[in-house]
Amino acid sequence: MKRILIFLVFISSYVFGQSPNYSEDIAPIIYNKCLQCHHTGGIGPLSLETYPNAVSNAGLIQHVVSTGEMPPWPPDTTYQRFAYENILSIDEIAKITDWITAGVPLGDTNLLPQMPTFSNNSSFGPADLEIQIPTYSSTATSNSDDYVCISIPSGLLQDRQVRAIEVIPGNIEIVHHVLVAINEFGSPSTTITPNCMAPMGDQVYTYAPGSPPIEFPADSLNKFGIEIPANSSIALGLHYPEGTFGQLDSTKVKFYFYPQNTSIREIYTEYLINEGLPPDPPFSIPPNQITQMSSTYGPIINDISVMSIFPHMHLLGKDMECFAVTPTNDTINLVRINKWDFEWQGAYLYKKFLKIPAGSIIYAFGSYDNTASITNPNPVLVQSGLNTDDEMFVFIFQFLDYQNGDENIVLENTSLSTSIFDNTIGFSRKLIYETNLLGQKIKNRKNMPKLMIYNDGSVEKRVVID
């Protein structure tokens, strides 16, 4: 008899007719999307490292993933996509819901993915410049956060070109985010400014738990990066959440340089939308109402390639949107945040450089909610300004002058991705068992469709005709 092996199609590890289980279906999602915050010693308020952890918090997990509250990713992905998105797919949310509905089955623990590890070890090796804050004691109380800016002299006697930046939190349990800026006119000594949301200078990187370092693209034709001028300061804006009073931190930032005098295409940082801050006139938000905000920038003089965008408001922010309209009346979506959350904000890196042609105008819209609420029981008039209890309406752009082909340059370095579970099909995989299309285990069946389950999580659908 002639035996014919037919490969019908590759399908996911979610077998038809079989309820998802923790070991094969849920643990990979949690390891990938949750543990960077919710591990022992992480900034998340509970650990999700084990099956009992997940089961005891199953109701909470289902609620926060179904509402989109977790994992936190403010940008609207139907509007614009970014690098390193920490989001759940519809399929992943469905798996979690189905797993809980089915009674949280454990499955075969031999099929659990490898548990990720978390440490403060650098991924780039020795840094060319390392800036560490003086040991700092959080002033956050049981019901208020601590925002502080710390400026530290770089000590550089020559201009240097930066190829990568990495933040190493000194106390990963309390560092909520770090804004990194280069201040060309910094102080010759270290300064600490309390109640400070944004550091002075050109903002070049934003860290939050799970953020990868930023490594600027480079090839044989182009090397991208930023420059740290001689005698400048490194300014950091740090956020410590409520309940961390008295806990100590010694966060450091590592800079990795190109060889001396490397010619780079420099990335510029500009507040293209800057309502309420000099030189723009101030604005105010009256109490007991929702206030709309709008602003424009342009027309842009030259074609630009945008690398990232940082939208920013304070405590009364409700929503934000920013887009560009070209001279040919095409719309380029830049970012939209439907539900602003002051505690979850950052700079968002595009997957590739985004070209905005000369003559385009950038439009920004947003709103502020200054009505009575649990967090704002006694609304008062709020003015624009730098302090946390003031307000801002800002979009910070990182960009450079456009060159032909920029829009094809990939900015997302997959080796730095926050994903730590690789479900690709490997050549060293081993067959674990076979099932029919109902998920029932079978052995050596011929002349019928069957599913081949492998140890790397992949599945093949086959028919062996004999």
C-alpha positions in Angstrom: 0.0 0.0 0.0 1.2 3.5 -0.8 1.2 5.7 2.2 0.5 9.4 1.7 1.1 12.0 4.4 -0.9 15.2 3.9 -0.2 18.4 5.9 -3.5 20.3 5.9 -2.7 23.4 7.8 -0.9 24.7 10.9 -3.3 25.9 13.6 -2.8 27.3 17.1 -2.4 25.3 20.2 -6.0 25.9 21.1 -7.4 22.6 20.0 -11.0 22.5 18.8 -13.4 21.0 21.3 -10.9 21.2 24.1 -11.1 23.7 27.0 -8.0 25.8 27.5 -5.9 24.8 30.5 -3.4 26.7 32.6 -0.3 24.9 31.6 -0.6 25.2 27.8 -2.9 28.2 27.3 -3.0 30.6 30.3 0.5 30.5 31.7 2.0 31.6 28.4 -0.3 34.7 28.4 0.4 35.5 32.0 4.2 35.0 31.6 4.2 37.2 28.5 1.9 40.0 29.4 1.6 40.2 33.2 4.7 39.0 35.1 6.9 42.0 34.2 4.8 43.8 36.9 3.1 41.0 38.8 6.1 38.9 40.0 7.6 38.6 43.5 9.3 41.9 44.2 7.6 43.6 41.1 5.7 46.8 41.2 2.3 45.1 40.8 0.3 44.7 44.1 -0.1 40.9 43.7 2.0 38.1 42.3 0.8 35.9 39.4 3.8 33.6 39.1 2.0 30.3 40.1 -1.1 28.4 39.3 -2.5 29.0 42.8 -1.8 32.7 42.4 -3.8 32.8 39.1 -6.7 30.7 40.5 -7.1 32.8 43.7 -7.2 36.0 41.5 -9.2 34.4 38.6 -12.3 36.7 39.0 -10.1 39.8 39.2 -8.1 38.7 36.1 -11.2 38.1 34.1 -12.5 41.5 35.0 -9.4 43.6 34.2 -8.6 41.8 30.9 -12.2 41.9 29.7 -12.5 45.7 30.4 -9.0 46.4 28.9 -7.7 47.8 32.2 -4.9 45.3 32.2 -2.3 45.0 30.8 -2.1 48.8 30.7 -1.7 50.1 27.2 -3.3 53.6 26.8 -3.1 54.1 23.0 -6.1 53.1 20.9 -4.7 50.2 18.7 -7.6 50.7 16.2 -6.2 54.2 15.5 -2.4 53.6 15.3 0.0 50.8 16.1 3.2 51.0 18.0 6.3 49.0 18.8 6.4 46.8 21.9 2.6 46.9 22.4 1.7 45.1 25.6 -1.9 44.1 24.7 -4.0 41.0 24.8 -5.6 39.7 21.6 -9.3 38.8 21.3 -8.2 35.2 21.3 -6.2 35.6 24.5 -9.0 37.2 26.3 -11.4 34.5 25.1 -9.0 31.8 26.4 -8.8 33.4 29.8 -12.6 33.6 30.0 -13.1 30.1 28.7 -10.5 28.8 31.2 -12.3 30.3 34.1 -15.7 29.2 32.9 -14.4 25.6 32.6 -13.3 25.6 36.2 -9.6 26.7 35.9 -8.2 23.3 34.8 -4.4 22.9 35.4 -3.5 20.7 32.5 -0.2 18.8 32.2 2.4 20.8 34.2 5.1 19.2 32.0 3.9 21.5 29.3 4.4 24.7 31.2 6.6 27.2 29.5 9.9 28.2 31.2 9.3 30.7 34.0 10.8 34.1 33.1 13.4 35.6 35.4 13.7 39.3 36.4 16.8 41.1 37.4 18.6 44.4 37.1 21.4 43.0 35.0 22.1 45.0 31.8 21.4 43.4 28.4 24.1 45.4 26.7 27.2 44.8 28.9 29.3 47.6 30.3 27.9 51.1 29.7 29.9 54.0 28.3 28.2 56.4 30.7 26.3 55.4 33.9 24.3 58.0 35.8 22.9 57.0 39.2 20.6 59.1 41.4 21.6 59.7 45.0 19.8 57.2 47.3 16.3 58.7 47.4 13.6 58.1 50.0 10.1 58.1 48.6 7.8 60.8 50.0 4.6 59.1 48.7 1.9 58.7 51.4 -0.9 56.2 51.7 -3.0 58.4 49.4 -0.6 60.4 47.3 2.2 59.7 44.9 5.7 61.2 44.8 6.9 62.9 41.6 10.5 64.1 41.7 13.0 65.4 39.2 16.7 64.8 39.8 19.4 66.4 37.5 22.9 65.0 37.5 26.0 66.3 35.7 27.1 64.0 32.9 30.8 64.7 33.4 31.4 64.5 29.7 34.1 66.8 28.3 33.2 66.0 24.7 30.0 65.6 22.7 29.0 61.9 22.4 26.6 60.1 20.2 24.2 57.6 21.8 23.2 54.3 20.2 21.2 52.9 23.1 19.7 53.9 26.5 18.7 51.6 29.4 17.1 52.4 32.7 17.9 50.1 35.6 15.4 50.7 38.5 17.2 50.7 41.9 14.0 49.3 43.6 11.8 47.6 41.0 9.0 47.4 43.5 8.5 51.2 43.7 9.7 52.7 40.5 6.5 53.4 38.4 8.2 55.3 35.6 11.3 57.3 34.7 11.5 60.1 32.2 15.0 60.6 30.8 16.0 64.0 29.4 19.3 65.7 28.3 19.6 69.2 29.6 22.3 71.1 27.7 22.2 73.9 30.3 22.2 71.8 33.4 23.6 72.6 36.8 27.2 71.7 37.6 26.0 69.9 40.7 23.1 67.4 41.4 19.8 69.0 42.1 16.6 67.5 43.4 13.2 69.2 42.6 10.1 67.9 44.5 6.6 67.8 43.1 8.0 67.8 39.6 6.4 65.8 36.8 8.7 66.5 33.8 12.5 67.0 33.9 14.0 70.0 32.1 15.6 69.4 28.8 15.1 67.2 25.7 13.2 64.0 26.7 14.9 61.0 25.1 13.4 57.9 26.8 10.6 56.8 29.0 10.9 53.7 31.3 7.9 51.8 32.8 7.9 48.2 34.2 8.5 45.9 31.3 9.9 48.6 29.0 12.8 47.4 26.8 15.8 49.6 26.4 15.8 51.9 23.4 18.3 50.9 20.7 18.4 53.3 17.8 18.5 51.6 14.4 21.8 51.4 12.5 22.9 49.9 9.2 25.7 50.4 6.7 24.0 53.6 5.4 22.5 55.2 8.5 23.2 55.4 12.1 20.5 57.0 14.2 20.7 58.3 17.7 20.9 61.3 20.0 23.8 63.5 21.1 24.8 64.3 24.7 26.6 67.7 24.5 29.7 68.2 26.7 29.1 69.5 30.1 25.3 68.8 30.0 23.2 67.1 32.7 21.1 64.0 32.7 17.7 64.9 34.1 15.3 62.3 35.4 11.6 62.5 36.3 10.7 59.7 38.7 7.3 58.5 39.9 6.9 56.5 43.1 3.3 55.3 43.7 1.2 55.8 46.9 2.1 53.6 49.8 5.9 53.7 49.2 6.8 56.3 51.9 10.3 55.8 53.2 11.3 53.1 50.7 14.7 53.7 49.1 15.6 53.9 45.5 18.9 54.3 43.6 17.8 54.1 39.9 20.5 54.4 37.3 20.5 55.2 33.5 23.1 53.6 31.2 24.1 55.2 27.9 25.9 53.3 25.2 27.9 55.3 22.7 28.8 55.0 19.1 32.6 55.2 18.5 34.0 58.7 18.9 33.0 61.2 16.1 30.6 58.7 14.5 28.4 60.6 12.1 24.7 60.0 13.1 21.4 61.2 11.9 20.3 62.9 15.1 16.8 62.4 16.5 15.3 65.7 17.7 12.9 66.1 20.6 10.4 68.9 20.3 7.2 70.0 22.1 5.3 70.5 18.8 2.0 70.8 20.8 2.7 72.9 23.9 -0.5 74.6 25.2 -0.1 76.5 28.4 3.7 76.5 28.6 5.9 79.4 27.5 6.0 80.8 25.0 2.3 79.9 24.5 -0.3 81.7 26.7 -1.6 80.0 29.8 -5.0 78.4 30.0 -7.4 77.6 32.9 -9.9 74.8 33.5 -13.1 76.0 35.4 -14.6 73.8 38.1 -17.7 71.7 37.6 -17.5 71.3 33.9 -15.7 69.3 31.1 -13.4 71.6 29.1 -12.4 70.9 25.5 -8.9 71.7 24.3 -7.5 72.0 20.8 -4.2 73.1 19.3 -2.3 73.0 16.0 1.3 73.1 14.7 2.4 73.9 11.2 2.6 73.9 8.4 5.7 71.8 8.7 8.5 73.3 6.6 10.3 70.1 5.6 9.4 66.4 5.3 10.1 64.7 8.7 10.4 61.1 9.9 8.7 60.7 13.2 10.1 58.1 15.6 7.9 58.4 18.7 5.2 60.6 20.4 4.7 61.4 24.0 1.2 62.7 24.9 0.9 64.3 28.3 -1.8 65.8 30.6 -2.1 65.8 34.4 -4.8 64.7 36.8 -7.9 66.2 35.1 -7.1 64.7 31.6 -9.9 62.8 30.0 -8.9 62.0 26.5 -6.4 63.0 23.8 -6.0 62.7 20.0 -3.3 63.9 17.6 -3.2 63.6 13.8 -1.6 65.3 10.8 -3.3 66.5 7.6 -1.1 66.6 4.5 -1.3 69.2 1.7 -3.2 66.6 -0.3 -5.8 66.4 2.5 -4.7 62.9 3.6 -4.9 62.2 7.4 -2.0 60.6 9.2 -3.2 59.2 12.6 -0.5 59.8 15.3 -2.0 58.7 18.6 -5.4 58.5 20.3 -6.0 57.9 24.0 -9.6 57.3 24.8 -9.3 57.1 28.6 -6.4 59.2 29.9 -4.8 57.8 33.1 -2.1 60.0 34.6 -0.4 57.0 36.2 0.0 55.1 32.9 1.7 57.3 30.4 4.7 57.1 28.2 6.4 57.7 24.9 5.2 55.5 22.2 7.7 54.2 19.5 6.3 53.6 16.0 7.0 50.3 14.4 8.7 52.2 11.5 9.5 55.8 11.0 6.3 57.7 10.1 6.7 60.2 7.3 4.9 63.5 7.6 5.3 65.6 4.4 6.2 69.3 4.2 3.1 71.5 4.4 1.3 69.2 6.8 -0.5 70.6 9.8 -0.6 68.7 13.1 -3.9 68.9 15.0 -4.5 67.9 18.6 -7.7 67.6 20.6 -8.4 66.7 24.2 -10.7 67.2 27.1 -10.5 67.7 30.9 -13.0 66.6 33.5 -13.1 69.0 36.4 -16.5 67.8 37.7 -17.0 66.3 41.2 -15.8 62.7 41.7 -14.2 60.5 44.3 -10.7 61.7 43.2 -11.8 65.3 42.8 -14.5 65.9 45.5 -14.2 69.7 45.6 -13.4 71.0 42.1 -11.5 74.3 41.9 -10.2 76.4 39.1 -7.0 74.8 37.7 -4.3 76.7 35.8 -1.8 75.4 33.3 1.7 74.9 34.7 4.5 72.4 35.5 3.3 71.2 38.9 1.3 68.0 39.3 -1.8 69.9 40.5 -1.6 72.2 37.5 -2.5 71.0 34.0 -0.7 70.5 30.7 -1.7 69.8 27.1 1.5 68.5 25.4 2.6 66.2 22.6 6.3 65.7 22.5 7.7 64.4 19.2 11.0 62.6 18.4 11.8 63.0 14.8 14.5 63.8 12.2 14.6 65.2 8.7 13.2 62.8 6.2 15.3 60.9 3.7 14.1 58.5 1.0 13.3 55.1 2.5 13.0 56.1 6.1 9.4 54.8 6.3 10.8 51.3 5.6 13.2 51.3 8.5 12.0 49.0 11.3 12.3 50.6 14.8 11.1 47.6 16.9 14.1 45.4 17.9 12.5 42.0 18.4 15.4 40.8 20.5 14.4 43.5 23.0 10.7 42.7 23.0 9.0 42.3 26.3 7.6 39.0 25.0 9.4 36.1 26.7 7.4 33.1 25.4 8.3 32.0 21.9 5.7 29.7 20.3 7.4 29.4 16.9 7.7 25.9 15.4 11.2 24.5 16.0 13.1 21.6 14.3 13.9 20.0 17.7 10.2 19.6 18.8 8.9 16.3 20.0 5.4 14.8 19.5 3.6 14.5 22.8 0.3 13.0 21.7 -2.4 12.9 18.9 -6.1 13.8 19.1 -9.1 13.8 16.8 -10.9 17.0 16.0 -12.9 16.7 19.2 -9.8 16.8 21.3 -9.9 13.0 22.2 -6.5 11.3 22.4 -5.9 8.7 19.7 -3.0 6.6 18.5 -1.7 5.8 15.0 -5.1 6.5 13.3 -5.1 6.5 9.5 -7.5 7.8 6.8 -8.9 10.5 9.2 -7.9 14.1 10.1 -6.0 14.3 13.4 -4.1 16.9 15.4 -0.4 16.4 16.3 0.5 18.1 19.6 4.1 19.0 20.1 6.2 20.0 23.1 6.8 23.5 21.8 3.1 24.3 21.9 2.7 23.9 18.1 0.0 21.8 16.5 -0.3 20.2 13.0 -3.4 19.0 11.4 -2.7 15.9 9.3 -4.3 13.1 7.4 -2.3 9.9 6.8 -3.8 7.9 3.9 -3.0 4.3 3.8 
